[in-house]
């Protein structure tokens, strides 16, 4: 290994100034030495960016990155840096997925095994954080050597990043076994030999006693099997239906209610709906649920194994208000007084996108995507003047959601969908439409995944990135002078939308100019309904139309937040403090009976950190850095501010809580562990194990006093359906906020410039202290 003592100047994209990085005593290492990588001293200068060293004959050059940016120049480097096409956190490309699938298929022991393979999921194996820090420091612009930890020994610089890896969940349709495969990928293989097996199997193991998530291919096959089942056709004839093309079969997962649901069989319990004899291709088929038919499908062999026509409930009559298509196609008339509302950004957006790396004003982060979670936000940081890049979080995502229904009658008591773990939010995402799902200047990201047969599918325009106006950011008018200062707020929004059966869910991360991060879910779509006998009324739901009711239910979402508040690479200096507002008892300290204060409590262990919301005390939680202070000497932090919330309205012995014990508290806190990702365990489908996942992990009662903190925040709503939710539910909003708390020395939004009153076309003056307003 060779010593490096040369200075290298690198460009920092977050600032007009440049940085000079001084290398002292560094070495060039193999990939195995990456975990020992350490940073050099960083010294800011006003010098212009230096050109790369002429001795560095191989530089990073990718179509995903501007050619004007170069890696840090290092003289005397004996091993040339290999060009890097994909950042270690970039989602798998279509070519990489194809290679991974082909590699696993080729590794099958026999032709029979290979033919029986069904590919449930292929996802990036996210690397260790040292690899990510190394990539950001040397291999991907904006190059930031200061991200690496410092040491007296100097930096250890590898010649290349480690190969990317894919994790595949494979279901064997013949043996009913599920296996997990780790495949090593090579960029040159993925790009140039996508049709051939060129990956390398690192490991494979069969996971016993589980069922993996369901796939759309299985759902379609299940529908066909049920429609072709003679007893089912006879039952539908009793209800006046001969045309099977009118029938809709939604194959819900079986959940786990007794040993009959054990994962030794792959089960589906379909819900049945039926369209009318309408010619409308967009008719709302969910308006006619078929009650009284019990069906159990063996999803492995695609056969009906249980069938019973238990109760003849007439199909609800065709509801004239059932459809939601435009104008006459739904039997109505659209409004005629809606004028165009245009979103204009004449100079383009304020954000910059480089591959999956996003910079917006003082924020930067990376966009990821998985078949299970959908959108993932990586490496969130804020550029804070002379303090430079300040991390906030390593990883943010919506990791799970559960929808339990409150009607004890058949079949509704079995409806407790785990929409991420049983179906996959990402695999059910939409291709978004400009002007409909998103407005303004939009950057889209595609998503790639494997379907059940191993074919790679692409959802174009799956993730939307755009700016939104968000009203007033701040304002003050001096009543003496009449002068006013006002700033409009804008936010950067990253989002995707998915459909799981009848419901739509939009998932959003909003970044604000004052340092806030908002997580938001928008719920819409069609209610899951039940049919009523003539004159019947259900206590556990709302009558929506004649013969039709909507059961009460809840929607729960789990946000997993791997925090890194003011923590540089390799640091683990976070803790969590709970804050409650307390009333001072009457007495010497409260003679006027008006006193209250904020009381803090350090959550020292995992069992202490199982907490619930309390609006009566304005309860919130602060994630603090234990070694960084602001100008008043207080520890810097970010606080989690709950929105509206609830807990499960179910008894402690409710069957769905066997699999969803994590819903028993609004907040859980754990130290980071690479293997602890899914709060209900990796495979919740037909899971017989009580409390697997988060509720089990915290029993270790690990210390939280100074570590890498992971927050698990559960937020939900109680949906008592209204007539106004029919035929399609107007969007319901729910979420929470991450808000700086002592993180900055003053308001970070004070430097936002005044807005231009663009509607005042002649003057184009700004909205600030001169009082100019937009004319109407």
Number of C-alpha atoms within 10 A of each C-alpha: 12 13 16 21 16 15 16 21 27 27 22 18 14 20 13 10 14 20 25 23 23 19 20 18 16 22 20 19 19 16 16 9 12 20 14 13 26 26 28 25 19 17 12 12 13 10 11 14 18 16 14 19 16 11 13 18 10 13 17 19 19 14 9 12 18 12 10 6 19 23 26 28 22 18 16 16 20 13 16 15 20 14 17 17 19 19 18 25 23 19 25 25 20 20 19 29 29 25 28 34 30 19 21 22 22 16 15 14 9 11 10 10 15 15 14 19 24 22 23 23 27 30 24 23 18 17 15 12 15 19 20 20 26 29 24 20 21 25 28 25 22 20 23 26 29 22 23 25 21 17 13 12 14 22 25 24 24 21 17 20 22 17 13 21 24 25 21 24 20 25 24 17 17 14 11 18 18 22 17 17 21 22 26 22 22 17 17 11 17 22 15 10 15 18 13 16 19 19 23 17 18 12 11 16 10 14 14 12 16 24 23 25 23 22 20 14 11 16 18 13 14 24 19 15 16 26 18 13 13 10 14 19 17 14 17 22 13 13 14 11 19 14 14 16 11 14 22 22 20 18 26 20 24 25 26 22 16 10 10 11 18 20 21 15 18 23 28 26 24 23 20 22 21 23 23 19 12 10 8 13 8 12 18 22 18 22 31 26 26 25 24 18 20 18 19 18 24 16 24 17 14 18 15 20 12 11 15 13 15 10 10 15 18 19 24 23 14 16 17 10 14 19 21 17 16 11 11 9 14 18 13 14 10 11 7 6 6 7 6 6 6 9 12 12 11 7 6 10 15 13 18 13 15 15 18 17 21 17 19 20 16 19 22 22 20 22 22 24 26 22 22 23 20 26 29 19 20 21 22 22 22 21 17 14 11 8 8 14 21 19 21 25 21 21 20 22 23 26 24 23 24 22 18 22 25 23 19 11 11 13 16 19 15 22 23 25 23 26 22 25 25 26 24 25 28 24 27 22 25 20 21 20 12 14 12 7 14 18 17 17 19 17 16 17 19 15 27 25 27 24 19 19 15 21 15 18 15 17 18 15 20 24 27 24 26 20 23 17 12 12 11 11 17 14 11 12 12 10 8 6 7 11 13 15 15 19 20 18 18 18 21 21 19 21 23 26 25 21 18 17 16 14 15 20 19 19 22 23 23 20 21 21 22 21 21 16 22 19 20 19 22 16 19 19 19 21 20 20 24 26 25 22 15 12 7 13 14 16 10 17 22 18 22 21 20 16 23 25 26 25 24 20 23 19 19 20 23 23 21 22 20 23 26 30 29 27 21 18 20 16 13 20 21 27 26 28 19 19 19 18 16 14 15 14 13 12 9 7 10 13 11 9 12 10 13 12 11 13 14 14 11 16 20 18 19 19 18 15 22 19 18 18 22 12 14 9 14 14 19 19 24 24 26 28 24 21 13 17 18 14 12 8 9 16 17 24 28 26 22 21 17 23 17 13 19 19 18 21 13 13 8 12 8 13 18 24 20 19 26 25 19 24 26 17 20 20 21 25 27 26 24 17 12 9 7 15 14 18 27 28 20 18 19 26 28 28 25 20 15 16 19 22 22 22 21 16 16 19 10 11 16 15 16 24 18 18 19 22 26 27 22 23 23 27 26 24 20 17 16 15 19 13 14 10 17 20 19 19 18 14 15 12 14 18 23 19 18 20 19 22 19 21 26 16 12 10 13 15 15 12 10 16 13 15 15 17 17 16 13 15 10 7 12 15 19 18 21 19 15 12 14 15 16 16 9 5
